[in-house]
Amino acid sequence: MKDIPRLLAMLVMAGAMTGLVSAADLSQHLWHQRVLLVFTPSVDDPHHTRLMRELAERSRDLDDRLVAVYRVVRESRPTSDHPAVSTVADEYLWHRFDVEPSQALLILIGMDGGEKLRSGLTEADLDRVFRRIDAMPMRRMELRGR
């Protein structure tokens, strides 16, 4: 897990090989943004729907904490219900983060590329995500710099 930047570079290469470079390129966020990956087998999952609604309601909190959100779905049908959330159907991400096909969960990736939080969507709590971010050294530096 300590070699996340190199793994993110591998993600770019894997994306290039599958034609999903723009969607799967998480390395573009390295040292600039945190990433929240929302894995769901289906966009119709009720826990996913609840979380997407909460994310939309808390978009200012996400922006303030420099969080990019990616919805990673098993199905590839396009959706436009949450334009601020990028939707990707990328098998590589499921394997890279060791997520089972039937799992619905979120993973918070820090600006350093390291996994900071993993939580099932049934117990996903944005306040918990925000507390984790607010406890990060880089976030504390951001707040001091204001």
C-alpha positions in Angstrom: 0.0 0.0 0.0 3.0 2.3 0.5 3.7 2.3 -3.3 0.3 3.9 -4.2 1.8 6.6 -6.6 3.4 3.8 -8.7 0.1 1.9 -8.6 -1.7 5.0 -9.8 0.7 5.3 -12.7 -0.1 1.6 -13.5 -3.8 2.6 -13.4 -3.1 5.1 -16.1 -1.5 2.5 -18.3 -4.3 0.0 -17.7 -6.8 2.7 -18.6 -4.9 3.4 -21.8 -5.0 -0.3 -22.7 -8.8 -0.5 -22.1 -9.7 2.8 -23.7 -10.8 4.4 -20.4 -7.9 6.8 -19.8 -10.0 9.8 -18.9 -12.4 8.0 -16.6 -9.9 5.8 -14.8 -7.0 8.2 -14.4 -6.9 8.8 -10.7 -3.3 9.9 -10.8 -4.5 13.3 -12.1 -5.7 14.0 -8.6 -2.4 13.1 -6.9 -1.4 16.0 -4.5 -4.3 18.1 -5.8 -7.5 16.4 -4.7 -8.8 13.6 -2.5 -10.8 11.0 -4.3 -14.0 9.3 -3.1 -14.7 6.1 -5.0 -18.2 4.8 -4.7 -18.4 1.2 -5.9 -21.9 -0.1 -6.6 -23.1 -3.2 -8.6 -26.0 -1.1 -9.8 -27.0 2.6 -9.8 -30.4 1.3 -8.6 -29.0 0.1 -5.3 -31.0 1.9 -2.5 -27.8 2.6 -0.4 -26.1 4.0 -3.5 -29.1 6.2 -4.2 -29.1 7.5 -0.6 -25.4 8.3 -0.8 -25.7 10.0 -4.1 -28.4 12.2 -2.7 -26.3 13.1 0.3 -23.3 13.8 -1.9 -25.4 16.2 -3.9 -26.7 17.9 -0.8 -23.2 18.2 0.6 -21.4 19.3 -2.6 -20.0 22.5 -0.9 -18.4 20.3 1.9 -16.9 18.1 -0.8 -15.6 21.2 -2.7 -14.2 22.7 0.5 -12.3 19.5 1.2 -11.1 19.2 -2.4 -12.8 15.8 -3.0 -13.4 14.4 -6.5 -16.1 11.7 -6.5 -16.2 8.8 -8.9 -19.0 6.3 -9.1 -17.6 2.9 -10.2 -20.4 0.7 -11.5 -20.6 -2.8 -12.7 -23.1 -2.0 -15.3 -22.1 0.4 -18.2 -25.4 2.1 -18.9 -24.9 5.9 -18.9 -26.5 7.9 -16.1 -26.9 11.6 -15.8 -28.7 11.9 -12.4 -25.6 13.4 -10.7 -23.6 15.5 -13.2 -21.0 16.4 -10.5 -20.1 12.7 -10.1 -18.1 11.0 -12.7 -19.4 7.5 -13.5 -17.0 4.9 -14.7 -17.4 1.2 -15.5 -13.9 0.0 -15.1 -13.2 -3.6 -14.2 -9.6 -2.7 -13.3 -10.7 -0.5 -10.4 -12.8 -3.4 -8.9 -9.7 -5.6 -9.0 -7.2 -2.9 -8.0 -9.2 -2.1 -4.8 -10.2 -5.7 -4.2 -13.9 -5.1 -4.3 -16.2 -8.1 -4.9 -18.7 -7.8 -7.8 -21.7 -7.7 -5.4 -20.2 -5.2 -2.9 -21.4 -1.6 -2.6 -18.8 0.5 -0.7 -16.9 3.7 -0.7 -13.1 4.2 -0.5 -11.5 7.5 0.3 -8.1 8.1 -1.3 -5.9 10.8 0.1 -4.0 13.4 -1.8 -0.9 11.2 -1.4 -2.7 8.4 -3.2 -3.1 6.2 -0.1 -6.3 4.5 1.0 -7.6 6.4 4.0 -11.1 4.9 4.6 -13.1 1.9 3.4 -16.8 1.6 4.3 -19.8 -0.4 3.1 -22.5 1.8 1.6 -25.0 0.4 4.1 -23.1 2.2 6.9 -21.6 5.0 4.8 -21.6 8.2 6.7 -20.4 11.4 5.0 -19.7 13.0 8.4 -17.3 10.1 9.2 -15.6 10.7 5.8 -15.4 14.5 6.5 -14.0 13.8 10.0 -11.3 11.5 8.5 -10.4 14.2 6.0 -10.3 16.9 8.6 -7.9 14.9 10.7 -5.4 14.6 7.9 -2.2 16.6 8.1 -2.7 18.1 4.6 -6.2 19.2 5.5 -5.0 20.9 8.7 -2.3 22.7 6.6 -5.1 23.8 4.2 -7.1 25.2 7.0 -4.1 27.0 8.6 -3.4 28.6 5.2 -6.8 30.3 4.9 
